[in-house]
């Protein structure tokens, strides 16, 4: 992708701190950021060590929602704390806007792949968009300290997941594939696009 703009870690952290108050988070811990200013950073995101999906953890970076590896329980956060960019009104060079949050399983998903039966572990149906907030995810691999690269969009369930064995490989647990085939199967990358998450301040 041309026009990739890579900010410094200091710029990223400063932006996150300045915008933290703009992201309206409900007391119950759900993402309700309709009133947040465009292009502000929202902390509170985790990566699950069991299914490897990016999910909402709230102010305490907790494990909540539903995890495909343990469908009756929440996600299990890793040690990383992440923030996502709210991009309700603009497109930002170097990022892909259009990602949404599922209010049921708490995962971030791409609507093109996340709509249809067996996509969401919480109900067995489509992911359900939880707010009007649209998120943008960094594209590419910068190799700087403020980023963690190696994320993919799952072609089957639509979630954003991390590949610990190297970008572009299957990892974690995909609920759609697990239900279709009857045993636990990993996420599979939807394209050759690599994504990266931004560490929270």
N, C-alpha and C positions, 0 to 999 in steps of 0.2 A: 504494500500500500504506500503510495506517495504522500508526502506532506506530514509524516509522522513527527509530532512535536513531543519531545521528551523533557519534562521538567526536572529540575534537580530535586533531591530528597527534601532539602530545606523548603523549597517552594511548595512541594506536595504537603508536607506536614503543616506549614503555615496556612495553606488553604483549608486543610481539614479542621484545624483549630478555629479558624475564623468562621467556618460554616457550621460547626457542630450545633450551635444553638438554633440554626435555621431549620434543621430537620425535626419536624414535629413528631415525636414518638409518644404513643399512647401509654398510659400507666400500666396497661396489661401486658405491654411488651411487644405488641404487634406493630408493624410498620404502617404508620399513618402520616405520610409526609406530603399530603396534597398542598399544604400551605408553605412548604419549603421553597426557598428561592431557587430559581433555575441555576444549574451548574454549581450546586453546593455539594460538599462532601458529607456523606452520612456514615458515621462509624457504627459498629455493632454487628458486623458480619463475621461469620466463622467458616471454617472448612471442617467437615465431619471426617473423623479418622476411620470410620467404618464404611460409609458409602462414598466418601470423597466429594460430596456435593457442597457447593457454597450455599449457606443458609443463614437466615436471620437469627441472631443470638441475643439481640437487645443490648441494653447498656451494660449488662454483666457478662456479655459474650457467653450466654448459657446454651446448653443443648436443649432444644425444644422442637416442636413440630413432630414429624414422623420420619424415621430413617428406613430406607428400603432393606437394610440389613437386619433391623429389628423393628418390624412394622408397627408394633404396639407401643413403641417407646420413641423418645426424641433423638435428635442427632447428638453425637459425642464430639465436642469441639477439640481441635488440636490446640497447640500453644499459640498459634498466630491470631492476631487481632487485625481485622481488615476494615477498610472503608470503601464505599462505592459512590460514584459520581451521579448525582441526580441531573438529568438532562431533559427536562420536560419541554423546553422550548427551542433548543439549539442543537446543532450537530457540531461536534468538536473534532478537529483533525486528529487522526491517530486513534480514535475511539469508535466503537460500534454502539450506537444508541438503539434502544428498542427492547432491552431486557426488562422482564417483569418479575414481581415477587408473588409467589403462591401463598395465599393466606392459610392454606390447610397443612401442607407439608413444610412450609417455610423456606423452600428452596428458590433460588433464582433460576428462571427458565427463559428460553427463547420461544415465543409464541408459535412460530412456524412448525417446530418439532414437539411442542408441549401440549397440543390440542388433540383430543381424541381419547378413546377408551384406554384404560390401563396406564395412563401417563403418571398419575399422582398416587402415591402410596397410601394417602389418607382415605381416599374414597374409591380408588380403582377407576376413576374417570379422568377427565381433563384437569389440568392444573387450573386453579381459580385465581384470577388476578385480584390481589388484595387491596389495591389502592390505585389512584390515578398517576402515581409516580412512575416515571420511566427512567431506567438506569442505563448508563454507558459503561462499557468495559474496554480497558486498554487492549489494543491489538499489537502483536509483535513480541519481541524479546529484547528488552533494553539492557539487561544485565547490570542494572544499578541496584544499590542497596534498598531503595524505597519500594521495590517491586518484587513480587514472586511470580515467575513465569511458569508455564507448563500446564495451563488450563485449556480445556476443550468444551465444546458444546456437544452433548450426547445426541446422536442421531435418532435414538429411540424414544427417550423420555423428555428431551429438550433441556435438561438441567445443565448448569455450568459445573464442571467437575475437574478435579486435579488429577494429574497422572504422575504418581511418584516414581514410576519406572521410566519416565521420559515422555516428553510431549508427543502427542499423536498416537499414544497407545491406550488400550482399554484399561480401566481401573474401577475400583469401587464396586457398587451394586446398582444395577439399573432395574427399577421396578417393572417396567414394561417387558423387558426381555425375560426377567425372572418369572413373571406370571405366564407369559406365552409358552415358554419352554418347560416350565414346571420345576426348575431348579435355579439356584442363584447364578446369575451371569453379570458380567461387568458392563459398564458404560462403553460405548464405542464412539469415536470422534465423527462428527457430522461433516467436517470439511478439513482442509489443510490450514485453517486459520488457528493460530496460537493466541491465546489470551493471557493476560496477567492481572493479578490483583494488587492493590495498593495497600501497604501496611498503614494501620491507623496510628495517629500521633500518640 
